Amino acid sequence: MYYLGFTYEGVYNIPIATRQWYIERTTKELNRTSEQGNTQTKALHGNTPDVREMQGRIRTQVPSRLRRFT
C-alpha cells in the first residue's frame, strides 16, 4: 500500500475485499508499466554523457549550486 499513500492504520481499517482490490490493481499497473519498457528513468546506467546528449538532456553550463570554487 506504499504506492497508494496509505498509512498502516488506514490499511488496517479498510475492508479485506477492498484491500485486495487495491493490491491487485497496483500490481497490474506496475506490471503494465514494466511491460511497456519505460525508458524514462533516472537510473545511473542510462546517465552517461553520450546517452544524455542523444536524448537532448545535455547541459551547456554546470548549475551554480554544483560549481566548485577552488
C-alpha positions in Angstrom: 0.0 0.0 0.0 3.1 2.2 -0.1 2.4 3.3 -3.6 -1.1 4.5 -2.8 0.0 6.7 0.1 -1.9 4.8 2.9 -0.8 4.7 6.5 -0.6 1.5 8.4 -3.8 2.4 10.4 -5.6 3.3 7.2 -4.8 0.0 5.5 -5.8 -1.9 8.7 -9.2 -0.3 8.7 -10.0 -0.9 5.0 -12.3 -4.0 4.4 -10.3 -7.0 3.2 -12.1 -7.2 -0.2 -11.2 -3.5 -0.9 -7.7 -4.0 0.3 -7.2 -7.0 -2.0 -8.6 -5.0 -4.9 -6.1 -2.1 -4.3 -3.2 -4.6 -4.1 -4.3 -6.3 -7.4 -4.8 -3.0 -9.1 -1.4 -1.7 -8.0 0.3 -4.9 -9.1 -1.5 -4.7 -12.5 -0.4 -1.1 -13.1 3.2 -1.8 -12.1 3.4 -4.8 -14.4 1.8 -2.8 -17.2 4.4 -0.1 -17.0 7.3 -2.6 -16.8 6.0 -4.4 -19.9 5.9 -1.1 -21.9 9.6 -0.7 -21.4 9.5 2.6 -19.5 12.8 4.2 -20.6 12.3 7.5 -18.8 14.2 6.5 -15.6 16.8 8.4 -13.6 18.9 5.2 -13.1 22.7 5.5 -13.3 23.0 3.0 -16.1 21.4 5.5 -18.6 23.2 8.5 -17.2 26.3 8.6 -19.3 27.3 11.8 -21.2 26.7 10.3 -24.7 23.2 9.0 -23.8 22.2 12.3 -22.3 23.4 14.1 -25.4 21.4 11.9 -27.7 18.3 12.5 -25.6 18.8 16.2 -25.6 19.4 16.4 -21.9 22.9 17.8 -22.0 23.8 20.9 -20.0 26.0 23.7 -21.5 26.8 25.0 -18.1 27.1 23.5 -14.7 24.3 24.7 -12.3 25.6 27.2 -9.8 24.9 25.0 -6.7 27.3 22.4 -8.2 30.1 24.7 -9.2 33.3 24.3 -7.2 35.4 27.3 -6.2 38.9 26.3 -5.5 
